[in-house]
Amino acid sequence: MRKVVVFLLMSLPLFAQQESLRMVYPFMPLAINPAIAGAKGVGSITGIYRKKPLFQGGITNTASSQQYFSFDMPIAQEKGGIGFLAYNTDQSYALASGGIAANLGLAAVAAKNFAWGRGNYVRIGVQVGVNQYPIIGKSGTSVLGGHYGWGVHYTRGDLQVGFSSPANSFESSYGSMHKPMYLSGQYILHLNQHAVKLGAILRNQQETMKSDYYAVFWFKEKVGAGIWYQGTGSELGSKALLGSLEVALGKNFRVGYAYDFLGESTAYYPAGFGSTVSSERAGFHQLFIRYEVDLGNGKIAEFRP
């Protein structure tokens, strides 16, 4: 299995998109906390495809398609976990606040699990990667830089609490844009054969606090319908309201879809044509697929909302 992981890490291209990567945590929670690598006890392969609008239209350059991929698995008899994140976007525009809305990169993650008393588990994780930041206004140029991140995750039964900072740039010139701090909490409420996943996330970035809230109802632990309010915002800094649907197809396979009802489409015009220009609303359509590998520890049969 180690040879497979090493091969995947060596063969993947360097893809990333920081702000979008944080937004896909409903289907890829590893994106905001590296400490959960291997926490499910199974090998987990996740792919996400985001696109807006679903069909091309409106102002030129408003369309966008993005791809995300993650892999994680437990190691050392579930005393730790390893994995990686790969991500890509085709957008490249500047925000009025000075932030950059597109880049490429790859990040490796690792976690260590500690038992604390009876039924308490604490995981500590780290993340190291590279990113390619586009330089707006200079056609075809970019800057390649490294980043690091860390996270802590506490679990007791159906309660989970996390604290993390997944994107801190090694380069001081870019560090002011990528120092988010996340505090997350989640609880699974079981109702006979059904379940409800409730959670909240606080993000502090550049001395600004924003919050997310979500609720997902699982019918017989097979079909999950959720609503996600993301005050932390989209690539453009505006709020997001996601409606999501997940379907478990057997023990190993899951598919899902989400749509941002508050999304807006924005075009960027090169130097000489003005600044960023807002256009019609066009939220991201998000397709999700996950395959989980049975490692022979009995965890594949458990409900993993």
C-alpha positions as CSV (number, residue, x, y, z in Angstrom):
1,M,0.0,0.0,0.0
2,R,2.9,2.4,0.7
3,K,4.2,1.9,-2.8
4,V,0.8,2.9,-4.2
5,V,0.7,6.1,-2.0
6,V,4.3,7.1,-3.1
7,F,3.4,6.5,-6.8
8,L,0.4,8.7,-6.5
9,L,2.3,11.5,-4.9
10,M,5.0,11.4,-7.5
11,S,2.7,11.2,-10.5
12,L,0.2,13.9,-9.7
13,P,0.5,17.3,-11.3
14,L,0.7,20.4,-9.1
15,F,-2.8,21.6,-8.9
16,A,-4.5,24.0,-6.3
17,Q,-6.9,26.8,-5.7
18,Q,-6.8,28.0,-2.1
19,E,-10.0,29.9,-1.6
20,S,-12.1,27.3,-3.5
21,L,-10.3,24.5,-1.7
22,R,-11.6,25.9,1.7
23,M,-15.1,26.1,0.2
24,V,-15.3,22.4,-0.7
25,Y,-15.1,21.2,2.9
26,P,-18.7,19.9,2.9
27,F,-17.5,17.0,0.8
28,M,-13.8,17.3,1.6
29,P,-13.2,18.2,5.3
30,L,-9.5,17.4,5.0
31,A,-9.3,20.8,3.1
32,I,-9.5,22.8,6.4
33,N,-8.0,20.4,8.9
34,P,-5.1,18.0,8.2
35,A,-5.6,16.4,11.6
36,I,-8.5,14.3,10.3
37,A,-6.3,12.3,7.9
38,G,-7.1,8.6,8.4
39,A,-9.7,9.4,11.1
40,K,-12.4,7.3,9.4
41,G,-10.4,4.1,9.6
42,V,-10.7,3.4,5.9
43,G,-8.8,4.4,2.7
44,S,-10.8,7.3,1.3
45,I,-10.5,8.6,-2.3
46,T,-12.5,11.8,-3.0
47,G,-13.0,13.7,-6.2
48,I,-14.9,17.0,-6.7
49,Y,-15.8,18.8,-10.0
50,R,-17.1,22.4,-9.7
51,K,-18.4,24.4,-12.6
52,K,-20.3,27.7,-13.1
53,P,-22.4,28.3,-15.0
54,L,-23.4,24.7,-15.9
55,F,-23.6,25.9,-19.6
56,Q,-21.6,28.7,-21.1
57,G,-23.4,32.0,-21.4
58,G,-23.3,35.7,-20.5
59,I,-20.2,37.8,-20.3
60,T,-17.0,36.3,-21.8
61,N,-14.6,34.8,-19.2
62,T,-17.2,34.3,-16.5
63,A,-17.3,30.5,-16.8
64,S,-15.1,28.4,-14.5
65,S,-14.4,24.7,-14.0
66,Q,-12.4,23.4,-11.0
67,Q,-11.2,20.0,-10.0
68,Y,-10.2,18.6,-6.5
69,F,-8.8,15.3,-5.4
70,S,-7.9,13.9,-2.0
71,F,-6.7,10.7,-0.6
72,D,-6.2,9.7,3.1
73,M,-5.8,6.5,5.0
74,P,-4.9,5.3,8.6
75,I,-1.4,3.9,9.3
76,A,0.3,2.1,12.2
77,Q,-2.9,0.3,13.3
78,E,-4.9,3.6,13.2
79,K,-2.4,5.5,15.4
80,G,-1.8,7.9,12.6
81,G,-2.9,8.9,9.1
82,I,-1.4,10.1,5.8
83,G,-2.8,11.7,2.6
84,F,-2.7,14.5,0.1
85,L,-4.8,17.1,-1.6
86,A,-4.6,18.1,-5.3
87,Y,-6.6,20.9,-6.8
88,N,-6.9,23.0,-10.0
89,T,-8.9,26.0,-11.3
90,D,-9.0,27.9,-14.6
91,Q,-9.9,31.3,-13.1
92,S,-7.5,34.2,-12.8
93,Y,-8.7,37.5,-11.6
94,A,-7.9,40.0,-8.9
95,L,-10.3,41.2,-6.1
96,A,-10.7,44.8,-5.0
97,S,-9.3,43.9,-1.6
98,G,-6.0,42.7,-3.3
99,G,-6.6,39.0,-2.9
100,I,-5.8,36.6,-5.7
101,A,-8.6,34.2,-6.8
102,A,-6.6,31.5,-8.6
103,N,-3.5,29.3,-8.1
104,L,-2.2,25.7,-8.6
105,G,-0.6,23.3,-6.1
106,L,-0.3,20.1,-4.2
107,A,-0.3,19.4,-0.4
108,A,0.7,16.3,1.6
109,V,-0.9,15.8,5.0
110,A,0.0,13.6,8.0
111,A,-1.7,13.0,11.4
112,K,-1.0,11.4,14.8
113,N,-3.8,9.9,17.0
114,F,-3.7,10.0,20.8
115,A,-6.1,8.3,23.2
116,W,-7.0,10.5,26.1
117,G,-8.9,8.8,28.9
118,R,-11.9,6.7,28.1
119,G,-13.5,7.5,24.7
120,N,-11.5,10.6,24.1
121,Y,-9.3,10.9,21.1
122,V,-7.1,13.8,20.0
123,R,-5.4,14.0,16.6
124,I,-2.6,16.4,15.6
125,G,-2.0,17.0,11.9
126,V,0.4,18.9,9.6
127,Q,0.2,19.9,6.0
128,V,3.0,20.9,3.6
129,G,2.6,21.9,-0.1
130,V,3.4,24.1,-3.0
131,N,1.2,26.7,-4.8
132,Q,1.4,28.6,-8.0
133,Y,0.0,32.1,-7.6
134,P,-0.9,34.0,-10.8
135,I,0.4,37.6,-11.2
136,I,-2.6,39.6,-12.4
137,G,-1.7,42.0,-15.2
138,K,1.4,40.1,-16.4
139,S,0.2,37.6,-19.0
140,G,1.6,34.1,-18.6
141,T,3.6,34.8,-15.4
142,S,3.2,33.3,-12.0
143,V,5.0,32.8,-8.7
144,L,5.7,29.3,-7.2
145,G,5.7,29.2,-3.4
146,G,5.4,26.8,-0.6
147,H,2.9,26.7,2.3
148,Y,2.4,24.8,5.5
149,G,-0.6,24.2,7.8
150,W,-1.5,22.5,11.0
151,G,-4.6,21.2,12.8
152,V,-5.9,19.6,16.1
153,H,-9.0,17.5,16.2
154,Y,-10.9,16.1,19.2
155,T,-13.5,13.3,19.1
156,R,-15.7,11.9,21.8
157,G,-18.5,9.7,20.5
158,D,-20.6,11.8,18.1
159,L,-19.0,15.1,19.1
160,Q,-16.1,16.5,17.1
161,V,-14.2,19.8,17.7
162,G,-11.3,21.1,15.5
163,F,-8.9,23.9,15.5
164,S,-6.6,24.5,12.5
165,S,-4.7,26.9,10.2
166,P,-4.4,25.0,6.9
167,A,-2.7,27.7,4.7
168,N,0.3,29.7,5.9
169,S,2.7,30.9,3.2
170,F,6.5,30.4,3.6
171,E,6.9,33.6,1.7
172,S,6.3,36.8,3.8
173,S,5.1,38.7,0.7
174,Y,2.2,36.4,0.4
175,G,1.7,35.5,4.1
176,S,-0.8,38.3,4.8
177,M,-3.3,36.7,2.3
178,H,-3.1,33.1,3.6
179,K,-3.3,32.9,7.4
180,P,-6.8,31.6,8.1
181,M,-7.7,30.1,11.5
182,Y,-10.6,27.7,11.8
183,L,-12.6,26.6,14.9
184,S,-15.1,23.9,14.0
185,G,-17.7,21.9,16.0
186,Q,-19.9,19.1,14.8
187,Y,-22.4,16.7,16.5
188,I,-24.3,13.7,15.0
189,L,-27.8,13.3,16.4
190,H,-29.2,9.8,15.9
191,L,-33.0,9.4,15.4
192,N,-33.9,5.7,15.2
193,Q,-32.7,4.7,11.7
194,H,-32.0,8.3,10.7
195,A,-29.4,10.9,11.7
196,V,-28.8,14.6,11.6
197,K,-25.4,16.2,11.3
198,L,-25.2,19.6,12.8
199,G,-22.1,21.9,12.8
200,A,-20.6,25.3,12.8
201,I,-17.3,26.8,11.7
202,L,-15.6,30.1,12.7
203,R,-12.9,31.5,10.5
204,N,-10.5,34.3,11.5
205,Q,-8.5,35.8,8.7
206,Q,-6.8,39.2,8.6
207,E,-8.5,40.1,11.9
208,T,-11.9,39.4,10.4
209,M,-14.2,36.8,11.9
210,K,-16.8,35.0,9.8
211,S,-19.0,31.9,10.5
212,D,-20.6,29.0,8.7
213,Y,-23.5,26.8,9.8
214,Y,-24.8,23.6,8.4
215,A,-27.3,20.8,8.9
216,V,-27.6,17.5,7.0
217,F,-30.5,15.0,7.5
218,W,-29.6,11.4,6.7
219,F,-32.6,9.2,5.8
220,K,-31.8,5.6,7.0
221,E,-28.1,6.5,6.7
222,K,-28.4,6.2,2.9
223,V,-29.5,9.6,1.6
224,G,-28.3,12.9,3.0
225,A,-30.0,16.3,2.2
226,G,-28.2,19.3,3.7
227,I,-28.1,23.1,3.8
228,W,-24.8,25.0,4.3
229,Y,-24.6,28.7,5.0
230,Q,-21.1,29.9,4.4
231,G,-20.5,33.3,5.7
232,T,-16.8,32.7,5.1
233,G,-17.7,33.3,1.5
234,S,-16.8,32.3,-2.0
235,E,-13.8,33.2,-4.2
236,L,-15.3,36.6,-4.6
237,G,-15.8,37.2,-0.9
238,S,-19.6,37.0,-1.1
239,K,-21.7,34.7,1.1
240,A,-22.6,31.2,-0.1
241,L,-25.7,29.1,0.5
242,L,-25.3,25.5,-0.6
243,G,-28.0,22.9,-1.0
244,S,-26.5,19.4,-1.0
245,L,-27.6,15.8,-1.7
246,E,-25.5,12.7,-1.0
247,V,-26.4,9.1,-1.8
248,A,-24.6,6.1,-0.4
249,L,-24.3,3.3,-3.0
250,G,-23.3,0.3,-0.9
251,K,-20.5,0.4,1.7
252,N,-17.7,1.7,-0.5
253,F,-19.2,4.2,-2.9
254,R,-20.9,7.6,-2.5
255,V,-22.0,10.3,-4.9
256,G,-23.3,13.8,-4.3
257,Y,-24.3,17.2,-5.7
258,A,-24.4,20.8,-4.3
259,Y,-25.4,24.2,-5.7
260,D,-24.6,27.7,-4.4
261,F,-27.9,29.6,-4.5
262,L,-26.1,32.9,-3.7
263,G,-23.3,32.6,-6.3
264,E,-22.5,35.4,-8.6
265,S,-20.4,35.4,-11.8
266,T,-17.6,37.9,-12.2
267,A,-15.4,38.7,-15.2
268,Y,-11.8,40.0,-15.1
269,Y,-10.5,42.2,-17.8
270,P,-6.8,42.6,-18.5
271,A,-4.9,45.8,-18.0
272,G,-6.3,48.6,-20.3
273,F,-9.9,47.3,-20.0
274,G,-10.7,48.3,-16.5
275,S,-11.0,46.3,-13.2
276,T,-13.1,43.4,-12.1
277,V,-16.6,43.7,-13.4
278,S,-19.7,42.0,-11.9
279,S,-22.2,40.2,-14.1
280,E,-25.2,37.9,-13.7
281,R,-25.7,35.5,-10.8
282,A,-24.2,32.1,-11.6
283,G,-23.6,29.7,-8.6
284,F,-21.2,26.8,-8.7
285,H,-22.6,23.4,-9.5
286,Q,-20.6,20.8,-7.5
287,L,-20.4,17.1,-8.3
288,F,-18.9,14.8,-5.7
289,I,-17.7,11.2,-5.8
290,R,-16.0,9.1,-3.0
291,Y,-14.7,5.5,-3.0
292,E,-13.5,4.0,0.3
293,V,-11.1,1.0,0.6
294,D,-11.8,-1.7,3.2
295,L,-8.6,-2.1,5.3
296,G,-9.9,-5.2,7.1
297,N,-10.6,-3.5,10.4
298,G,-14.4,-3.6,10.3
299,K,-14.7,0.2,9.8
300,I,-16.1,-0.1,6.2
301,A,-19.5,-1.2,7.7
302,E,-19.8,1.9,9.9
303,F,-21.9,5.0,9.1
304,R,-19.7,7.9,8.1
305,P,-21.8,11.0,7.5
